[in-house]
Amino acid sequence: MKLDLQNNIRFSDLKDIKTIYMGSPEISKNVLEGLLEMGLNVIAVISNEDRPFGRKGILTPTPVKAFALSKGIPVYTPHRIRKEHEFLKDIPCDLILTMAYGQIVPKEVLDHPRIACLNLHGSILPALRGAAPIQRAIDYGHKESGVSLMEMVEAMDAGDVFDIAKFDIAEEDNYTSLCAKIVDASIEVVKRSLLGVLNGEIIGKAQDESLVTFAPKITPEDEKLDFSRSCLEILHRIKALSLTPGAYAMLGDEKLKILDAKVYSDEKRGQIGEIVEAKKRLLIQCSDGLLEVLSVLPQGKKMMDARSFCNGKNVLGIVLK
């Protein structure tokens, strides 16, 4: 699919662009909220289906769906958009804009808008194509991230890039704080470039395939910490998964989520995974030194600082698995 700029349509304002927005999670809802405040004319939303939530399994709409309905925007939730997209014939639009939708979008949908199907991707493309660019940027120790405004094509995140809003990843950043930066960058890049793209004034640039890297989705196996790795690798994994879903280790038969930490020293004071200090501070032995845990979420309890956790439980000498 290529942008159709042959019809002489020109836009002077975001409110003139009939837009279908595709997204599902909280970060996508926050972007949608910002776009509406900016004046983008969102005529419909496509999101994932309601899913069971909580212990009682109550069917719950995605954050994007719930927010869109609260604003009176029609919402469509196809089970598999690859096969269920006939409804689009009744919704002519100029633009489809996606941000963390969660399904592969077929050619029939890519070809639907009069002008373009664009995506807000949370990385500096061609780096970190794929499902989890925000988490993997932290996990891989990147110092910079951003949002790429790109053309959607059938290959995953492979379309031309029109603009990138970049920002630094600070030492204290985690997944939660980086999501907030992604939202701001998404709104910035739309405000700066969307009209120019649709009016043919900003030309997309092909990605350099030799520089492509990937960001595979976070799996349950990724959430379990491996203390045989280096302190820095473990720290990056903790921050990449904090505050949600949370990286964890097994403390006996219970999950202990570790939500914040820092590298303490390069000392060797115990076996791999052993809690070697648990009073004023909580230290865990890793392959190349000690990791100081700063905050935890014990199973069945609320988040607490490490010192409070140590006061309530004798964990010295326990080996985390």
N, C-alpha and C positions, 0 to 999 in steps of 0.2 A: 504494500500500500504506500502510495506517495501522496503528498499534499496536493489537493486540487486547487490550484491558484489561477485556473484558466477562466473562471466564471465572473471575473471582475467584481466580486463581492469585496467590499472594503468596510472595515469597522473603525469607528471613531471612539467607541466606549465599550467597556466590558459588558455593560447591560444589554448591548445589542447582540451578544454572542449566545445563541441558543445552545446550551451545554447540557450534556448528560454526564453526570459524575459517577465514577465507579470506585468504590472503596468499602472497607469493612471495619478495621480495628479503630481503637481510640485515637491513634495518631492521625489516621485518615479523617476522622470526625473533626479533629481540631483544625486540620487544613481546610476542610469544607466550611467550617465556621468562619475562618479567616477570609476565604474567597467570597462568601456571601456578604460579609461586612465590606469587602472591597467593591462589591457591586456586580460580580459575575452572575449572569442570568442562568441559573441552574434550573432546568425545566423538569428534570427527572433524575433519580438516583438508582443505580444498580448495586446491590450488596449481596452478601452471602445470606443463606437461610438462617432463621432462628435456630439456636442450638440449646441443648440442655445445660443448665448452669446450677452449680451448688449441689449440696447433698441431696436435695429433693428433686434435682433434675428438671427444674422449671424451665420451659422453653423461653429463651430470652433473645430479643433482637440484637443485632450487631450495634455498636455505638453509632455508626454512620446511619443505619436505618432509623434508630430511635430519634436521633437528632433531626434527620430530614423530615420525618413525620411531624415532629414538633413544630417545624417551620412550614408545614402544609405542602411539602414537596412529594409528589408521587414516588413510591419506591417499588422496585421490582427485585425479586429474589429467586432467580432461576436456580434449580438444583445443580445443573451442569450447563453453563452458558454455551458450551461447545455444541450442545444439541437443542437448547431451549432459548432461541433468540428471535422467534417470530414476532414477539410483542414489539420489537423495535420498528416494524413497518408503520406503526401508528404514532411514532414519536420522531418526526423529522427533526434534525438538529444540524448545527454547524460544526460542533466539536464534541468529541468524547474525550474526557480528561480522567485519567486513572491515578490513584494513589493508594497502593497496598490493597488491591481488590482481593487477591487470594486465589484466583483461578486463571488458567491460560485462556486468553481471549482469541477466538477463532477469526479467520479471514472475513467471514460474513459480517462480524461486528466491526472489525477494523475498517471495512469499506463502507460502513453505514453513514457516517457523518458527511455533510456536503464538502467539508474542507479538510479536516484533520482528526486523527486519533493520536493523542499525545499522552505521555506518561511522566509523572514526577517520580524519579528513582533516587533513593537515598544514598547515593555514592557519587564519587567523581569518576564517571565512566571514561574509559572502558574498565576501570577497576571495580571489582566486586559486583559483577552481574549475579543476579539470582535472588533467592528468597529472603536472605537475612543480612543485607549490607550494613545495617546499623550495628547489629551485634558483632559482626565479624570485623568491622573496622576497629573496634576496641579489642576484640579477641586476638587479632593479628598485630596489635601494637601500633596501628597507624597514628600519625600525629595530625592528620587533616582529614576532613570529610566534607560532604556537601550534598546538594540536590541537583540532579541533571534533568533539565527539561528536554525530553527526547521524543522522537517519532516512534510510535509503536509499529512493529513489524511482526511477522510470524515467528521469527527466531527470538529467543529470550533476551530481552534488553539489548538488542543488537542494532537498533535504529539510529539514524542520524541524531546528533546532539545539537541543540540550538543555543543553549546557555547553561552555565553552571554557577550556582551560588555556593561559595566555599566558606568554610570556617575551621578554626583550630579545634582539635580534641585536647582539652585541658587534662592535666594529671588527675584532677578530682572527678572528671566526668565518668558517668556510668550510662547504662542503657537508658534509664529514665531521663537523665539530663540531656543526653544526646537526642532523644526523641523531641524534646522541646526545641532544640536548635534546628532539627530537621523541619519542624513545622514552620518556624520563622523563615528558614531558607526557601521553603516551598512557596510561601506567600511572596517573598521577595522576588523570586525568579519569575513567577507569574506576572506580578505587577510590572516588572522591568521588561519582559520580553514577549508575553503572549500576543498582544496586539500586533507587534512587529512580525511575529511568526505567521500569524493568520493573514496578514496583509502582504506577505511576500517580501518584507523588508529585511528580515533576518533569515539567512540561509543556513540550513543544517550542515554540520560537518560529520563526515563518516568517521566512525571509530577505528582506531589503529588496532587491528586484530592481533598484532604481535604483543600488545600490552594488556590483553584481556586477562583478568583474574575472576574467580568465582566466589560467591558467598553462599555456601549450602545452608539449608534450613537448620535450625537448632533442633536436635533430637534429644530424647530422654537420656541417652548415653552421654551427650555433651554436658548435661547438667551435673553429673557426678564428678567431683574433683579427684584428680590423680596427683597425689603428693610426691610421686616419684619425678614429676616434672620440676622445672625451675620455679623459684619464687615469683619471678616476673611473669612467667607463662600462667601460673595459677592466679596471680593477681589480675591479669587481663581477663581471664575467664570469669572470675568473680564479678568484675565490673561490667562485663559484657552481658551478664544475666541478671543484673541488679537494677531495679528492685524486683522485677519479675522476669522469668519464673523463679529465679534464685538458684545459684549453684549450691550443691550440698555435699556433705560427707555423712557416713553412717557412724553415729555415736552409739555403739552397741546395736540395739534393734530400732533405734529412732533416727529419723532424718534430722540433721542439723544444717539449716541453710546458713551460709556465710554471705552476708550482704555487703560488707565493706572490710577492707584489710589494707596493709601496707607491708613492704619489705622491711624487715627489722635488722637483720645482719646476715653475714655469711658463715655464722658459727655452725658447728656440728655438735649437737648436744643430746641426740637421741636417735631412735630409728625412724625411718620414713613414716610420716603421718602421726608421730607421737606428740601429744600435748606435753611440752617440756616445762611450761610455766603457766600457772593458772591462778593468779592472785590479783596483783595490780594490773597485770596484762595477761593476755592469752596468746601464747606462742606455739606454733606448730612447726615441726621439723619437715623441711622439704629437701629435695636432692642437693641443692647448693646453698642452703642456709635456712634461716628462720623467717616465717611469715607471722606478722602480728595481726590477729583478728580484731576488728574494731566494733562490728555489730553483727548480731546473729538473729535468726528466727528459729527457735527450738520447735520441734513438732508439737502442735496443739497449743502453742502459746503465741504471745505477741512479740514483735520485734523488740530487741533490747540491746544495750551496749554490752561489750564483752565483759566488763568488770562486774556488772550486775549478774550476768550469766554465771561467772565464776563464784560469786558470793552464794548463789543458790544451789550449786551442784559441785561435788568433788570430782573433777575430771582430770586431775594431774596424773600423768603417766598412761592415760588411755591412748590407744592407737586408733586413729580415725581410719575407717576403711572406705 
